[in-house]
């Protein structure tokens, strides 16, 4: 299934929002808040919904796939802690490395 122009534009917006937030987190000396983690989770979920709804998960960038991989496991305290550490560096590393 081919994604619509509006879906592609929405994915671009979500990617820019994630990129901006990831840069802000990496540049900050402050610990990342739970609200910020949930914002990343919402961004990733929205992107996944669009890509999967279009039947084309390859629409997701590597960075967005990584955000989704991490945020899918926010209830796991040890992975959430590792995610917080990973957020201090760019590019965001996969949780499975």
SULMO-V469548 format. One line per field, one symbol per residue. ss: DSSP state (@ for helix, = for strand, . for the rest). phi: phi as a letter, one per 20 degrees, with the letter a starting at -180 (. if undefined). Layout:
ss->???
phi->???
This chain:
ss->....@@@@@@@@@@@@@@@@@@@@@@@......@@@@@@@@@@@@@@@@@@@@...@@@..@@@@@@@@@@.....@@@@@@@@@@...........
phi->.effffffffffffffffffffffffeeefffeffffffffffffffffffffembfffffgffgfgfgfffcffefffffffgffffccffeffde
